Amino acid sequence: MSEQDAIQSSTKRSRSSQTSKQNGLQAPALQRPAHEDTEAWKTYWKAQGEPWRTEPEIEPERQKYLAERRSITPDIWKGIYPFKDIKLNRADIEWLLATHESGGVQGPVDWSDNSQREHKGLDLRGADLRQEHLHGLPLACLLGGLKADEWLKASQEQRRMAALHLEGANLSFANLEGAYLAGAYLERADLFSAHLERADFYEANLEGTYLRKAHLEGASLRGTFCNVATNLSDVHLGNEEFGFAFLSYTHWSEANLSLVNWDQIKALGDEYEAKQPNTWYGQVKNKQDWLRGYQRAVQANRQLATALQNQGLNEEAARFAYRAQKLQRAVFFLERKPASYLFSLFLDLLAGHGYKPWRSFVAYLMVIINLISWAWLLPWWHRA
């Protein structure tokens, strides 16, 4: 979309023909409100099929500036991004979303449409959205940091330049499914009930972030930084549709883990990934990839178990510690250590590595029953 097309489509288009038809009738088009009438603008946007818009439309001069910035070709290695170091507000983001185009579709990425989940969202890498009110915005597949393969090749400075600044921003009820937020600054941000399914938060700063009831199913929290002010109350960490959160190398610090319902997690995303035939990048795994995957899964479960135990959550800790032991056995197998593998298997069968002591009782009971049986049957055999 050209710069002029973007501006014209924003100032002239009307979506009411697509969204306000009911029973074969079309509602009359609303007149564009006066610029300062905020409530009238909200009504207007709803009629246009954009209920997530709440702000008056930005002036044509601002539209032209943003369109020019959006046309800049990103260069990861030079730290060049369309909106790097640019202070943006909600009205700017609303206009950028309305005029965004990806995969031949205009408007924000619709995560509920499976065909759009591979589309590119807004590129806001390096932008400044500190303290902005972004409640309920459709920001699925947002680019707010480097992707995994880019991150591995980039220097620390290049990673820093790509990171989106969202300190203190209100993102409650926002749709950030599939967003790339590696290294993003989210200190004190409000993510209450935000949809963050399959988002990538690798090494993002979550100190003081309000994540109550946030949806993090299948999201990567690897390497993230939490603290005592990070609110994890009733956070959703997994389901059958999107899988479970990735937690290896997460810095829990003093975040209150008792606020999380750990029973919802059948297995960490790290464990699920370790068992898949392809890598994160879609390549078929070689032996080293398999080994690294299982080692990462062991680390994730052990680290979480330690953090839970340090906070007195012993039952939850035992479950993840046991999973770590089972995954470690797979590591022994891949490292071709048969003695360690068999000994681990024996300990698992005997007592679940100490986490299932009832197995020892069953084994002991079976031995006693066998001894009694032998003692009872032996005289009969001798007589025969």
N, C-alpha and C positions, 0 to 999 in steps of 0.2 A: 504494500500500500504506500503510495507517494505521500509526501508531506501535505500537499494540498488536498488530496483525497481524504486523509485522516481528519483534517479540520472541517471539510465540507460534510463528511459523514456524521461528524459530531454535532454540527450546528443545524443540519437540515433533516437528518434521517428521523424516521418515526417507526417504532416497532409495534405500534398499536394495531396495525393491520394483521400482525401475527399472534398477538397475545390477547386482544380484547374481543375477538370474534367468539360469540357464543350463540348457539342455535341458529347459525347462519346470518347473524346480524352483527354489524360493526359499530362500536361505540364512537361517538363523535370525537375528533381530535381535540385535545386540550390546548389552550393558548399558552405559549411559553411565559412563565411567571416573571415578575420583576426580579431583578438580580438579588435584592435584599430579602425577599420573602421566602424564608427557609422552609416553612411548612408547605407552602404552595409548590415548591420544588419537589418535596417528597411525594406529594400527590401526583405531580407530573411524571416523575420517574417511574412510579408504579404503573401508570397508564402506558408508559413506553416499554413495559416488560423488563424494567431494571430496578426492582424493589430494593436492591442493596445500595442504590445511590441515595444519598441524603443531602448532599451539598449543592449549592448553585453551581452551574457550569462555569468553568474558568474562562477568562476573557480570551478572545482570539489571539492576542499577542502572546499570552502564556501558552496557548495551544501550539502556536508556531514554534516557540522556543522548545517545548517538550518534544515536538515532532522532529525537530532538527537534532536534538540530543539522542533520540531513539534511533536515528539513522546511523549513528556512529558504530563502526564495526569493532566489536570487542577484541582485545588482544591480551590474553592472560599473562603472557611473559613480560609485557610492558606495563601491565596494570591499567589498561585502558578499558573503560566500561561506559555505557551511555549516560548513566546517572551517578557516576562516582563522585563523591563529595558534594552532591547536589542535595539541598534541603527540599524535601517534598512534603506536601500535606495531603490530607484525605481527598480534597477536591482534585488534586493532581492525579492521585492514584485512581480515582473513579474514572477520570477522563482517559487515562492510559489503558485501563481495563476495557472500557467501552469501545475503544478504537484499536485494541489489540487484535492481531491476526496470526493464527498458527494453524497449519494443516488445512488451509482453505476455509477456516471457520473464523468469523469475526466475533470478538467479545471474549470474556474470560473463559478459561478452560473449565469445562463441565466434567468434574470427576465422576459423576453418576453415569456418564456416557463412557462405557469401556473403550470405545474407539478413540477417545480424546486423551486417554491417560498417558500416551506417549508424546502428546503435543508439548510444545515449549510454552511455559508461562512467562509472565513479565520478567524482564531482566533488570533486577534492581541491585545488582552486585555493587557494593561500595557506596550505596546511597545512604542518606541520613534521614531516618524516620523516627528519631528520638522523640518520645513523649506524644506521638501522634495518636489520634483516636481512629483506629482501623477496625472497629467492631463490626463483625458480620460480613466482611468483604470476601468475595470469591477469589482467593489467591492460590488456587491449586497449581502445582508444578512451578511455583515461583522459583526464580534463580536468585538466591540470596547468598551464594557461596559456591565454591568449586565442587564439581562432581568428583566421585571417588577416584577415577582414573586420572583426572586433572590434578587432584590434590597430591597424589603420590609423586607426580613429576615436578610440582611447583616448589619453590623455596618458601621459607617462613614469611618473608616479606610479600611475596606474591599471594600467598594465602590470606594474609592480613588485608591486602588491598581489595580483595574480592569480597570480604565479609560485610554483610549488611548490618547497619546499626539500627537496632530496635529497642534500645534501652528505654524502659519506662513506657513503652507503647501499649495501647489497649487493643489487643487482638482477640478479645473474648468472642466466642461463637464464630470466629473467622474460619474459612475453609482453606487450609494449607496442606491438603493431601498431596503427597508426592513432592513436596517442596524441598529444594536443596538449600540447607542452611548451615553447612559445614563452617565452623569457626565464627558463626554469627554472634553478635553481641545482644543478648536477650536479658540482661540483668534487670530485675524488677519489672519485667514485662508481664502483662496480664493475659494469660492464655486460658482463662476459664471456659470450659466446654468447647474449646477450639478443636476442629477436626484436623489432626496431624498424622493420619494414617499413612504409613510408608514414607514419612518425611525423613530426611537425613540431617541429623543434628551433630554430626561428627565434630568433636572438640568444641562445640558451642558452649558459651558461658550462660549457665542457667542459675547463677547465684541470685537468690531473691525472686526467682520467677514463680508466678502464681499459676500452677498447673492443675488446680482442682477440677476434677471431672473432665480433664482433657482426654482426647482420644489419641492414644499413641500406639495403636495396634500395628505391628509390623514396622514401627519406626526405629531408626538407628540412634541410640543414645550413647554410642561408643565414644569414650574419651571426653564426655561432657563433664562440666564442672558444676557441682551443686554445693550448697552450704546449708546452714541451719535455717535460713530464711526461705529456702526453696520449699514450696507447698505442693506436696504430692497427694493430697487428700482425694480419695476415691478416683484416682487416675486409672484410665483403662489401658492396660498393657498388652492385651491380646484377645483375639477371637479366631474363629475358624476361617473367616473370609480373608483376612489380611495377615494372619499369622501373629507372632509374638515379638515383643521388642528385643532389640539387640543391645546387650548391656556390658560387653567386654570393655575393660579399661575405664569404666565409668567411675568418676571421683565423687563418691557419695558424701564424703566429709561428715557433717553432723545432720544431714537431712533426715527428717523423721520418717523412717521406713515403716513404722507401725500404722501409718495412715493408708497404706496400700493393701489391697486385698490380694495377697500373693497366691491364694488358691486359684485365681483366674488363669494363672500361667501353668500350662501343662509342661512346657519345655521352652527355654529361652530361644529367641530367634537365632542366636549363635549356634545352638545345637542343631536346629533345623537346617541351617545353611551348611553345616559341616557334613550333613548326610546327603546333600544334593550333588548330582554329577557335574554341575557346572559352577564356575566361579561367579563372583559378584558381577563380572564384566560379560558373562555369557559364554566364556571359553570352557571347553572340556577340561576337567581337572587332571593334572598329572600327579605323581606320587607326592611331591612336595606340597602341592596345593591341598591334597587330602590331609596330610600331616598337620600343616599349619591351621587348617580349619578345625580339626579336633583339638589341637592345643589351645586355640582361642576359645573354644567352647568350654574346655576344662577350666581355663582361667576365669571366664565369665561366671561360671557356677561357683567356683571356689571364692572368688572375690565377693560375690553377693552373699554367700553363706557366712563369710567372715563379718561383713557389715551387719547382717541380720543378728548374728550371735552377739556382737558387740552392743547391740541395743536390747538384748534380752529376749529376742524372738527365736528361741531355741528350736521349736518345732518346725518353723519355716526354714531355718538355717539347715537343719538336718536333711530336709528333703533335697535342697540344692547341693549340699555336700555329697549326698549319696549319688546324685546324678553326675557329679564331677568324677567320682570314683569309677563309675561305669564308663564314662567317656575316656578316662585315663587308660582303661583296659584296651580301648580301640587304638590309643596312641601306642601302647606296647605292641600291639599286633602290627601296626604300620612300621614300627621301628625294628620289627623282627626280633623281639625279645620274648621267646616262647616261655621261658621259666617265669618271668614276671607276669606274663599274660595268664598262665595257668594258676599261679599263686593268687592273683587277683580274682580269678574266677572261683577258686576254692573259697576264699574269704567271703565272696559275695554269696555263694550257695550256703555257706555255713552260718553267717550272721549278718549278711548285707553290709559288710565292712563296718560292723558295729552299729549301724543305723536301723537294723531290723533284728533285734535280739531274739525275737520269737522264733526265728529260724533255728537258733541254737537249741532252744527248748524242744522244738520238734525233732531235731536231730538226736538230742539226748534221749527223748522219749522213744524214738525208733530203736535206738541201741538197747535200751532197757527191755523193750518188748521182744527184740530178737534174742537177748540173753535168756529171758524167761522161757521163750519158745524152745530154745535149744535145750535148756535145763529140763523141760517137760518131755520133749521128744526123744532125748538121748537114751533114757532107760528103755523105751519101747524098741528102739533100733537094736540095742544090745540083746534084748530078749529074742528079737527076730533072728 
